[in-house]
């Protein structure tokens, strides 16, 4: 199982922080660096937030090994044709390392603050479905494509130059919803990214996905499975307690969060791998906490991730 980092871009991300984190992810042996795509926090106070595609363009040309991408980018922020153009270009610049995480959007505050229409849940997912259709058609078709939807329309549209990677970067769809999200994963995604669930629940949803994939004529093995989850890692018990900040340890572990010192985290990651997770994205909220990140990499990665430095 690969181990990657995931950071919250709305949580005070600045250029110096982004540059340090990218260098750390690349040098410490993490498989990738992923970030959220938000204008601001769900609740005040507002903090710094680098624009997603600017930050990923810098990353593409200043790293050489790690995978990267948004987890996830809402279609409510940008026209899907622009997202497809950005993704194809950044993936080419990176030599084929971008993974395109897409979502419907959820955070009401940022949409209200910046005058964007989030929509009610039903129309929101209808728009998301059309956005996925537009993006996949533009990335995969070498001929001009047309599409007549309620929210988006294409008329003899083609992306040029064509993506260097056939079909463009792989699409990741994140979420745990069995009624709306998983069917979209089976239809459009190259990777399913579950969010904050324990191994047993991951295995249940993964089995549901297998059935949905088979019904569409897709081999279950064709879909990569990943998990984004939180962490309260400490180099000793005192540091673990500081990371918990009064939260219930057993409750967090029961929800799939990584909690404890290196040995405990390795054991929890083993259970996650047994459930079928191929890449775990560890949410790292301390954007300046590089000393603890280095300890996580040195003590945990060699026991979990193939090829990580010992």
C-alpha positions in Angstrom: 0.0 0.0 0.0 1.2 3.5 -0.9 1.1 6.3 1.7 0.5 9.9 0.5 -0.1 13.2 2.2 -3.3 15.2 1.9 -3.4 18.9 3.1 -6.3 21.3 3.5 -5.5 24.1 1.1 -7.9 26.5 2.9 -6.1 26.0 6.2 -3.5 28.8 5.8 -1.7 27.5 2.7 0.8 30.1 1.4 3.6 29.7 -1.2 6.3 29.1 1.4 4.3 26.5 3.1 3.3 24.8 -0.2 6.9 24.8 -1.4 8.2 23.3 1.9 5.5 20.6 1.9 6.2 19.7 -1.7 9.9 19.3 -1.0 9.2 17.2 2.1 6.7 14.9 0.3 9.2 14.4 -2.5 12.2 13.9 -0.3 10.7 11.8 2.5 9.3 9.0 0.4 5.6 9.8 0.3 3.8 8.5 -2.8 2.0 11.7 -3.4 0.8 15.1 -2.2 -2.9 16.0 -2.6 -4.8 19.1 -1.5 -8.3 20.3 -1.1 -9.8 22.9 -3.4 -11.6 25.5 -1.3 -11.9 29.3 -1.3 -12.2 29.4 2.5 -13.0 27.5 5.6 -16.5 26.1 6.4 -16.5 28.5 9.4 -14.7 31.7 10.3 -12.0 32.9 10.6 -10.9 33.0 7.0 -7.3 31.9 6.3 -4.9 32.0 3.4 -5.7 29.6 0.5 -3.7 29.2 -2.7 -5.6 28.8 -5.9 -5.6 25.1 -6.7 -4.4 25.1 -10.3 -1.7 27.7 -9.8 -0.3 25.6 -6.9 -0.5 22.4 -8.9 1.3 24.0 -11.9 4.2 25.0 -9.7 4.3 21.5 -8.2 4.3 19.9 -11.6 7.5 21.7 -12.6 9.3 21.6 -9.2 8.9 17.9 -8.3 9.8 14.9 -10.4 8.5 11.8 -8.5 5.3 12.2 -6.5 1.8 11.9 -7.8 -0.5 14.8 -7.0 -3.9 16.4 -7.5 -7.0 17.8 -6.0 -9.0 15.8 -3.4 -11.4 17.0 -4.7 -12.2 19.9 -7.0 -15.9 20.9 -7.2 -17.4 21.4 -10.6 -19.3 24.3 -9.1 -16.0 26.4 -9.1 -15.0 26.1 -12.8 -16.6 25.2 -16.1 -15.7 21.5 -16.7 -14.1 22.4 -20.1 -11.7 24.7 -18.3 -11.0 22.0 -15.7 -10.2 19.5 -18.5 -7.8 22.0 -20.2 -6.0 22.8 -16.9 -5.7 19.1 -16.1 -4.4 18.1 -19.5 -1.8 20.8 -19.4 -0.6 20.3 -15.9 -0.4 16.5 -16.4 1.8 17.0 -19.5 4.0 19.4 -17.6 4.4 16.9 -14.8 5.2 14.0 -17.1 2.0 12.1 -16.3 1.7 12.5 -12.5 -1.5 14.4 -12.0 -4.6 12.6 -10.7 -7.8 14.5 -11.3 -10.0 14.4 -8.2 -13.5 15.7 -8.9 -16.6 16.4 -6.7 -20.0 18.0 -6.7 -19.2 20.6 -4.0 -20.5 20.8 -0.5 -19.4 23.8 1.5 -22.2 26.4 1.6 -20.1 29.3 3.1 -17.6 29.6 0.3 -20.3 29.5 -2.4 -22.3 32.2 -0.6 -19.2 34.4 0.0 -18.0 34.3 -3.6 -21.4 34.3 -5.4 -21.4 30.7 -6.7 -24.5 28.5 -6.9 -24.1 25.3 -4.9 -27.6 24.0 -5.8 -29.7 21.6 -3.8 -28.4 18.1 -3.5 -30.4 16.6 -6.4 -29.6 19.3 -9.0 -26.0 19.5 -7.6 -25.4 15.8 -8.5 -27.1 16.2 -11.9 -24.7 19.0 -12.7 -21.8 16.9 -11.4 -22.8 14.1 -13.7 -22.8 16.4 -16.7 -19.5 17.8 -15.6 -18.0 14.4 -15.5 -19.4 13.6 -18.9 -17.9 16.8 -20.4 -14.5 16.3 -18.8 -14.2 12.6 -19.8 -15.3 13.3 -23.4 -12.9 16.1 -23.9 -9.9 14.2 -22.3 -10.6 10.9 -24.1 -11.8 11.9 -27.6 -9.4 12.6 -30.4 -12.3 13.9 -32.5 -14.5 17.0 -31.8 -17.4 16.2 -29.4 -20.8 17.6 -28.9 -22.9 17.4 -25.7 -26.3 18.9 -25.0 -27.0 19.0 -21.2 -29.1 21.1 -18.9 -26.0 22.7 -17.4 -23.3 22.4 -20.0 -23.1 22.2 -23.8 -20.4 21.4 -26.2 -20.5 21.9 -30.0 -17.7 20.3 -32.0 -15.3 20.9 -29.1 -11.8 19.4 -28.9 -8.8 19.8 -26.7 -5.6 20.7 -28.6 -2.9 19.7 -28.1 -4.2 16.3 -27.2 -3.1 15.0 -23.7 0.3 13.3 -23.9 -1.2 10.5 -21.7 -3.8 8.7 -23.7 -7.2 9.6 -22.2 -5.6 12.3 -20.0 -5.0 12.0 -16.3 -7.0 9.4 -14.3 -10.2 10.7 -12.7 -10.7 10.2 -8.9 -14.2 10.5 -7.4 -14.3 10.9 -3.7 -17.1 10.1 -1.3 -18.9 7.3 0.5 -22.5 7.7 -0.7 -23.9 4.4 -2.0 -26.8 5.9 -3.7 -25.3 8.8 -5.7 -21.5 8.6 -5.5 -20.7 5.0 -6.0 -22.7 4.6 -9.3 -20.8 7.7 -10.6 -17.5 6.1 -9.5 -18.4 2.9 -11.4 -19.3 4.9 -14.5 -16.6 7.5 -14.7 -13.7 7.0 -12.3 -10.3 5.4 -12.5 -10.0 5.6 -8.7 -12.4 5.7 -5.8 -11.3 7.7 -2.8 -13.2 6.9 0.4 -13.2 9.5 3.1 -12.9 8.9 6.9 -14.3 5.5 7.2 -13.0 2.4 9.1 -11.6 -0.6 7.3 -14.8 -2.7 7.7 -17.0 -0.1 6.1 -14.4 0.4 3.4 -14.6 -3.3 2.5 -18.4 -3.2 2.5 -18.6 -0.2 0.1 -15.8 -1.7 -2.0 -17.8 -4.9 -2.5 -20.8 -2.8 -3.6 -18.5 -1.1 -6.1 -17.4 -4.5 -7.4 -21.1 -5.3 -8.2 -21.7 -1.9 -9.9 -18.5 -2.3 -12.0 -19.4 -5.8 -13.1 -22.9 -4.6 -14.0 -21.3 -2.0 -16.3 -19.0 -4.6 -17.9 -15.9 -3.3 -16.0 -13.5 -5.5 -14.2 -13.4 -4.7 -10.5 -9.6 -4.7 -10.6 -9.7 -1.8 -13.1 -10.7 0.6 -10.4 -8.0 1.8 -7.9 -9.1 2.1 -4.3 -7.8 4.8 -1.9 -8.8 6.2 1.5 -8.3 9.7 2.8 -8.3 9.8 6.6 -7.1 11.9 9.5 -4.1 11.4 11.8 -3.1 12.0 15.4 0.4 10.7 15.2 2.9 11.4 17.9 6.5 10.4 18.6 5.5 9.6 22.2 2.4 9.4 24.2 2.6 13.0 25.4 2.6 14.1 21.8 -0.2 11.8 20.9 -2.3 13.4 23.7 -1.4 16.8 22.4 -2.6 15.9 18.9 -5.8 14.4 20.3 -6.6 17.7 22.1 -9.2 16.1 24.3 -10.9 14.0 21.6 -11.8 10.4 22.3 -9.1 8.1 21.1 -11.2 5.0 20.7 -13.9 6.9 18.8 -11.4 8.3 16.3 -9.8 4.9 15.7 -13.3 3.5 15.2 -13.9 6.1 12.5 -10.7 5.1 10.6 -8.4 7.9 11.9 -4.8 7.0 12.5 -4.0 7.5 16.2 -0.9 6.7 18.2 2.8 6.3 18.0 4.5 4.6 15.1 3.8 1.1 16.1 0.1 1.7 16.6 -0.2 3.6 13.3 1.6 0.8 11.4 -0.9 -1.7 12.9 -3.9 0.5 11.9 -2.5 0.9 8.4 -2.1 -2.8 8.1 -5.8 -3.2 8.8 -6.6 -0.6 6.2 -4.4 -2.4 3.6 -6.2 -5.7 4.4 -9.5 -4.0 3.6 -8.3 -3.4 0.0 -7.0 0.1 0.2 -4.2 0.6 -2.3 -3.3 4.2 -1.3 -4.0 5.9 2.0 -3.9 9.7 1.9 -3.0 10.9 5.4 -4.6 14.3 6.2 -1.8 16.5 7.7 -3.3 19.6 9.3 0.0 21.0 10.7 1.2 22.8 7.6 4.3 24.0 9.5 4.8 20.8 11.5 7.6 19.3 9.4 9.6 17.8 12.3 6.7 15.5 13.2 6.2 14.8 9.5 9.8 13.7 9.1 9.4 11.4 12.1 6.2 9.9 10.6 8.1 9.3 7.3 11.1 7.7 9.1 9.2 5.5 11.5 6.1 4.5 9.5 6.8 4.6 5.8 9.5 1.9 5.7 7.1 -0.6 7.3 4.2 0.2 5.0 5.2 1.7 1.7 7.3 -0.2 -0.9 10.5 1.7 -1.8 10.2 4.3 1.1 13.6 5.3 2.5 14.5 3.5 5.7 
